[in-house]
Amino acid sequence: MLAATHQTWLRDHATGNYLLDVFREPHDGETWICRHDQTIRLAYGEIIHHTPDGIPYLAPELVLLFKAKHARPKDQADFDETIPHLTPAQRRTLARLLARAYPGHHWQANL
């Protein structure tokens, strides 16, 4: 069962600025489970990338998958900026995941 609360923000009460945004994602051992479509499951080793300094980050195609749910103007801008930097394999992965989670999503036409 997925947790009802999956996101926590850390906010500076003095300034009102958000300092940290943490997502807690469902998983099964070393396998990530998509909240939006539990049939989408990927090994953490495939979806967590690292900078040259070793800082982990989520694969950009999965960040875009999360943003696809609402596709607000800021999400569209992120999509437009990111797509040229994705490899063909990353584009195929995003297209496949969009088709499963959000069939007919308008971003598919640009992949």
Backbone as ProteinMPNN parsed JSONL, in Angstrom:
{"seq_chain_A": "MLAATHQTWLRDHATGNYLLDVFREPHDGETWICRHDQTIRLAYGEIIHHTPDGIPYLAPELVLLFKAKHARPKDQADFDETIPHLTPAQRRTLARLLARAYPGHHWQANL", "coords_chain_A": {"N_chain_A": [[0.847, -1.194, 0.0], [0.531, 2.205, -0.817], [1.995, 5.02, 0.748], [0.112, 7.66, 2.242], [1.189, 10.175, 2.465], [3.708, 11.457, 0.622], [5.573, 13.386, 0.227], [7.719, 15.789, 1.62], [8.394, 18.985, 2.834], [10.985, 21.168, 3.842], [11.044, 24.09, 5.56], [12.163, 27.421, 6.021], [11.231, 29.191, 8.679], [11.673, 31.869, 9.299], [12.199, 33.22, 6.886], [10.401, 32.142, 5.135], [11.149, 30.713, 2.982], [11.52, 27.722, 1.07], [13.664, 25.088, 1.829], [14.337, 22.466, 1.381], [13.145, 19.649, -0.379], [11.675, 16.66, -0.128], [11.029, 13.56, -1.54], [9.342, 10.593, -0.883], [9.447, 7.488, -2.095], [7.615, 4.597, -3.161], [8.881, 1.252, -2.882], [10.404, -1.929, -3.562], [12.59, -3.606, -2.048], [15.465, -3.222, -3.863], [14.119, -2.111, -5.939], [12.396, 0.416, -7.541], [9.069, 1.665, -7.374], [6.59, 3.036, -9.298], [4.497, 5.625, -8.242], [2.294, 6.52, -9.672], [1.617, 4.553, -11.44], [1.636, 1.458, -10.58], [2.573, -0.726, -11.94], [4.818, 0.005, -13.197], [8.075, -0.522, -12.685], [11.379, -0.168, -11.736], [14.871, -0.852, -11.498], [16.805, 0.579, -8.903], [19.464, 1.015, -9.522], [19.37, 1.626, -12.207], [17.994, 4.011, -12.374], [19.035, 5.944, -10.715], [21.394, 8.298, -11.128], [24.75, 9.656, -11.133], [26.663, 12.559, -10.405], [29.897, 13.766, -11.593], [31.168, 14.248, -9.177], [29.998, 12.454, -7.529], [27.454, 12.913, -6.536], [24.178, 11.885, -6.099], [21.395, 11.707, -8.389], [18.075, 11.789, -9.758], [17.212, 10.042, -12.725], [16.788, 11.997, -15.639], [14.655, 11.409, -17.405], [12.816, 10.206, -15.738], [12.22, 12.235, -13.956], [10.878, 13.894, -15.718], [8.718, 12.215, -16.256], [7.309, 12.35, -13.81], [6.631, 15.074, -13.894], [4.922, 15.086, -16.032], [2.353, 14.455, -15.237], [0.809, 16.727, -14.513], [1.714, 18.693, -16.236], [2.154, 21.536, -16.236], [2.793, 25.015, -17.16], [5.486, 25.504, -16.274], [6.43, 22.9, -16.141], [6.234, 22.119, -18.789], [8.124, 23.854, -19.861], [10.429, 22.806, -18.655], [10.429, 20.265, -19.855], [10.768, 20.996, -22.581], [13.322, 22.136, -22.452], [14.9, 20.025, -21.559], [14.624, 17.755, -23.251], [16.303, 17.947, -25.667], [18.739, 17.144, -24.607], [18.575, 14.529, -23.859], [19.462, 11.099, -24.332], [18.942, 8.861, -27.145], [18.039, 6.416, -26.035], [17.069, 7.236, -23.517], [14.963, 8.853, -24.336], [13.326, 6.934, -25.555], [12.712, 5.393, -23.308], [11.271, 7.278, -21.763], [9.109, 7.721, -23.515], [7.943, 5.166, -23.538], [7.224, 4.865, -20.818], [5.501, 7.053, -20.451], [3.442, 6.272, -22.167], [2.401, 4.143, -20.753], [1.744, 5.205, -18.185], [0.359, 7.596, -18.721], [-1.508, 7.445, -21.102], [-1.648, 8.645, -24.449], [-0.55, 11.12, -23.879], [0.45, 14.438, -24.618], [3.194, 14.978, -24.876], [4.383, 12.805, -26.013], [4.44, 13.035, -28.764], [6.682, 14.518, -29.296], [8.851, 12.957, -28.86]], "CA_chain_A": [[0.0, 0.0, 0.0], [1.31, 3.427, -0.909], [1.791, 5.963, 1.845], [-0.732, 8.802, 1.892], [2.063, 11.333, 2.374], [4.925, 11.046, -0.063], [6.447, 14.528, 0.011], [7.93, 16.614, 2.802], [9.168, 20.193, 2.588], [11.627, 21.822, 4.972], [10.867, 25.514, 5.291], [12.738, 28.367, 6.965], [10.105, 29.993, 9.175], [12.027, 33.288, 9.311], [12.118, 33.805, 5.543], [9.329, 31.52, 4.368], [11.735, 29.99, 1.847], [11.656, 26.274, 1.163], [15.071, 24.732, 1.783], [14.515, 21.079, 0.981], [11.931, 18.973, -0.828], [12.001, 15.235, -0.096], [10.007, 12.622, -2.0], [9.489, 9.209, -0.429], [8.864, 6.683, -3.154], [7.442, 3.179, -2.844], [9.918, 0.389, -3.433], [10.463, -3.321, -3.129], [14.033, -3.827, -2.018], [16.222, -2.32, -4.736], [13.272, -1.789, -7.088], [11.496, 1.56, -7.394], [7.71, 1.446, -7.868], [5.973, 4.315, -9.652], [3.255, 5.932, -7.526], [1.202, 6.784, -10.61], [1.289, 3.293, -12.107], [2.449, 0.499, -9.831], [3.163, -1.74, -12.818], [6.123, 0.526, -13.615], [9.075, -0.853, -11.667], [12.728, -0.093, -12.293], [15.945, -1.011, -10.517], [17.418, 1.85, -8.511], [20.725, 1.146, -10.246], [19.095, 2.189, -13.533], [17.341, 5.326, -12.341], [19.825, 6.899, -9.943], [22.649, 8.646, -11.789], [25.665, 10.378, -10.243], [27.522, 13.583, -10.995], [31.308, 13.383, -11.46], [31.544, 14.33, -7.765], [29.331, 11.39, -6.787], [26.155, 13.328, -6.006], [23.128, 11.151, -6.808], [20.214, 12.426, -8.869], [17.123, 10.955, -10.479], [17.32, 10.095, -14.185], [15.918, 13.069, -16.128], [13.427, 10.899, -18.011], [11.846, 9.95, -14.67], [11.768, 13.548, -13.486], [9.855, 14.328, -16.677], [7.524, 11.385, -16.052], [6.563, 12.954, -12.704], [6.111, 16.364, -14.334], [3.901, 14.873, -17.065], [1.012, 14.308, -14.663], [0.079, 17.999, -14.577], [2.23, 19.424, -17.404], [1.944, 22.979, -16.093], [3.751, 25.749, -17.998], [6.871, 25.29, -15.834], [6.788, 21.53, -16.507], [6.438, 22.143, -20.239], [9.418, 24.508, -20.084], [11.459, 21.83, -18.292], [10.422, 19.26, -20.917], [11.357, 21.591, -23.781], [14.752, 22.361, -22.208], [15.591, 18.767, -21.269], [14.546, 16.78, -24.347], [17.474, 17.911, -26.555], [19.899, 16.58, -23.914], [18.368, 13.105, -23.593], [19.947, 10.144, -25.328], [17.825, 8.133, -27.761], [17.52, 5.418, -25.086], [16.277, 7.942, -22.511], [13.718, 9.266, -25.002], [12.494, 5.732, -25.701], [12.216, 5.047, -21.974], [10.223, 8.233, -21.414], [7.942, 7.448, -24.366], [7.328, 3.919, -23.058], [6.61, 5.098, -19.509], [4.351, 7.942, -20.664], [2.363, 5.481, -22.774], [1.801, 3.311, -19.709], [1.182, 5.996, -17.085], [-0.516, 8.66, -19.227], [-1.728, 7.162, -22.533], [-2.059, 9.784, -25.263], [0.03, 12.378, -23.409], [0.912, 15.238, -25.762], [4.653, 14.99, -24.987], [4.836, 11.663, -26.811], [4.653, 13.463, -30.152], [8.002, 15.15, -29.402], [9.906, 12.016, -28.47]], "C_chain_A": [[0.884, 1.245, 0.0], [0.975, 4.36, 0.246], [0.969, 7.151, 1.363], [0.11, 10.063, 1.711], [3.377, 10.892, 1.761], [5.92, 12.184, -0.251], [6.511, 15.363, 1.28], [8.801, 17.8, 2.415], [9.764, 20.682, 3.901], [11.634, 23.31, 4.652], [11.505, 26.345, 6.397], [11.614, 29.297, 7.42], [10.407, 31.491, 9.147], [11.827, 33.93, 7.941], [10.933, 33.296, 4.738], [9.83, 30.736, 3.167], [11.768, 28.491, 2.115], [13.121, 25.919, 0.948], [15.318, 23.34, 1.214], [13.163, 20.481, 0.633], [12.284, 17.495, -0.954], [10.798, 14.419, -0.553], [10.333, 11.251, -1.436], [8.728, 8.344, -1.418], [8.689, 5.24, -2.71], [8.534, 2.355, -3.521], [9.725, -1.034, -2.924], [11.936, -3.693, -3.178], [14.744, -2.779, -2.85], [15.439, -1.924, -5.983], [12.331, -0.643, -6.75], [10.152, 1.203, -8.011], [7.081, 2.815, -8.108], [4.657, 4.492, -8.898], [2.065, 6.038, -8.463], [0.744, 5.538, -11.355], [2.188, 2.224, -11.498], [2.996, -0.64, -10.683], [4.519, -1.28, -13.353], [7.086, 0.325, -12.457], [10.446, -0.882, -12.334], [13.753, -0.239, -11.174], [16.541, 0.356, -10.188], [18.736, 2.078, -9.245], [20.561, 1.746, -11.629], [18.619, 3.636, -13.471], [18.073, 6.371, -11.516], [21.153, 7.088, -10.661], [23.509, 9.406, -10.785], [26.451, 11.42, -11.033], [28.966, 13.096, -10.903], [31.804, 13.424, -10.009], [30.842, 13.289, -6.905], [27.983, 11.755, -6.202], [25.056, 12.617, -6.796], [21.987, 12.065, -7.256], [19.348, 11.466, -9.675], [17.293, 11.142, -11.984], [16.339, 11.131, -14.729], [14.628, 12.573, -16.763], [12.377, 10.564, -16.955], [11.352, 11.247, -14.044], [10.664, 14.049, -14.416], [8.586, 13.494, -16.563], [6.674, 11.952, -14.919], [5.906, 14.259, -13.147], [4.975, 16.218, -15.344], [2.493, 14.822, -16.5], [0.198, 15.588, -14.819], [0.472, 18.833, -15.792], [1.855, 20.908, -17.373], [2.949, 23.719, -16.977], [5.21, 25.536, -17.571], [7.339, 23.875, -16.172], [7.048, 21.432, -18.004], [7.786, 22.772, -20.565], [10.565, 23.555, -19.747], [11.565, 20.736, -19.35], [11.152, 19.798, -22.149], [12.871, 21.778, -23.636], [15.528, 21.047, -22.096], [15.672, 17.828, -22.463], [15.775, 16.787, -25.264], [18.708, 17.245, -25.93], [19.757, 15.088, -23.621], [18.963, 12.255, -24.713], [18.737, 9.497, -26.001], [17.218, 7.091, -26.815], [16.656, 6.076, -24.015], [14.952, 8.402, -23.101], [12.773, 8.08, -25.161], [11.901, 5.318, -24.357], [11.087, 5.978, -21.576], [8.965, 7.972, -22.234], [7.199, 6.21, -23.875], [6.593, 4.137, -21.734], [5.409, 6.035, -19.61], [3.171, 7.163, -21.225], [1.664, 4.612, -21.738], [1.084, 4.146, -18.654], [0.14, 7.004, -17.557], [-0.75, 8.461, -20.724], [-2.228, 8.404, -23.282], [-1.481, 11.119, -24.836], [0.665, 13.129, -24.583], [2.432, 15.291, -25.902], [5.16, 13.863, -25.888], [5.145, 12.058, -28.252], [6.043, 14.058, -30.364], [9.145, 14.229, -29.009], [10.33, 11.174, -29.647]], "O_chain_A": [[1.867, 1.318, 0.736], [-0.178, 4.472, 0.663], [1.107, 7.594, 0.223], [-0.222, 10.921, 0.893], [4.079, 10.049, 2.319], [6.992, 11.982, -0.822], [5.496, 15.612, 1.93], [9.823, 17.639, 1.749], [9.118, 20.616, 4.947], [12.153, 23.739, 3.621], [11.397, 26.005, 7.575], [11.106, 30.096, 6.633], [9.493, 32.3, 8.987], [11.34, 35.057, 7.846], [10.507, 33.935, 3.776], [9.039, 30.162, 2.419], [12.011, 28.051, 3.239], [13.747, 26.39, -0.001], [16.373, 23.069, 0.64], [12.158, 20.777, 1.278], [13.102, 17.121, -1.794], [9.694, 14.565, -0.027], [11.477, 10.801, -1.506], [7.51, 8.462, -1.555], [9.517, 4.713, -1.966], [9.04, 2.713, -4.585], [8.977, -1.285, -1.979], [12.461, -4.052, -4.232], [14.638, -1.584, -2.575], [16.017, -1.457, -6.965], [11.562, -0.72, -5.791], [10.091, 0.526, -9.038], [7.051, 3.654, -7.208], [3.802, 3.606, -8.917], [0.947, 5.684, -8.09], [-0.384, 5.478, -11.843], [3.359, 2.104, -11.86], [3.8, -1.437, -10.201], [5.279, -2.081, -13.898], [6.936, 0.923, -11.392], [10.643, -1.536, -13.358], [13.525, 0.197, -10.046], [16.756, 1.183, -11.074], [19.083, 3.217, -9.555], [21.507, 2.314, -12.173], [18.821, 4.399, -14.416], [17.764, 7.559, -11.607], [21.941, 6.15, -10.785], [23.038, 9.758, -9.703], [26.849, 11.189, -12.175], [29.24, 12.117, -10.21], [32.748, 12.718, -9.655], [31.057, 13.237, -5.694], [27.417, 10.973, -5.439], [25.002, 12.729, -8.021], [21.66, 13.054, -6.599], [19.83, 10.464, -10.202], [17.494, 12.259, -12.46], [15.177, 11.146, -14.325], [13.602, 13.249, -16.672], [11.18, 10.627, -17.233], [10.191, 11.343, -13.646], [9.642, 14.563, -13.96], [7.488, 14.017, -16.754], [5.452, 12.03, -15.045], [4.75, 14.518, -12.811], [4.157, 17.126, -15.493], [1.532, 15.117, -17.211], [-0.968, 15.541, -15.21], [-0.343, 19.592, -16.317], [1.32, 21.456, -18.336], [3.876, 23.096, -17.495], [6.082, 25.402, -18.43], [8.519, 23.669, -16.459], [7.972, 20.743, -18.436], [8.507, 22.289, -21.438], [11.56, 23.501, -20.469], [12.669, 20.323, -19.706], [12.04, 19.141, -22.692], [13.613, 21.595, -24.601], [16.689, 20.975, -22.499], [16.694, 17.17, -22.661], [16.258, 15.71, -25.614], [19.618, 16.831, -26.647], [20.714, 14.451, -23.183], [18.965, 12.646, -25.88], [17.625, 9.577, -25.48], [16.001, 6.909, -26.803], [15.618, 5.531, -23.643], [13.923, 8.345, -22.428], [11.569, 8.201, -24.932], [10.732, 4.94, -24.276], [10.049, 5.52, -21.099], [7.861, 8.0, -21.69], [5.97, 6.205, -23.805], [5.476, 3.654, -21.551], [4.406, 5.831, -18.926], [2.031, 7.369, -20.808], [0.461, 4.373, -21.839], [-0.045, 3.839, -18.272], [-0.852, 7.24, -16.868], [-0.238, 9.235, -21.533], [-3.113, 9.116, -22.808], [-1.875, 12.156, -25.369], [1.331, 12.532, -25.429], [2.918, 15.629, -26.982], [6.246, 13.962, -26.458], [6.022, 11.469, -28.883], [6.531, 14.099, -31.493], [10.28, 14.676, -28.843], [11.21, 10.324, -29.512]]}, "name": "protein", "num_of_chains": 1, "seq": "MLAATHQTWLRDHATGNYLLDVFREPHDGETWICRHDQTIRLAYGEIIHHTPDGIPYLAPELVLLFKAKHARPKDQADFDETIPHLTPAQRRTLARLLARAYPGHHWQANL"}
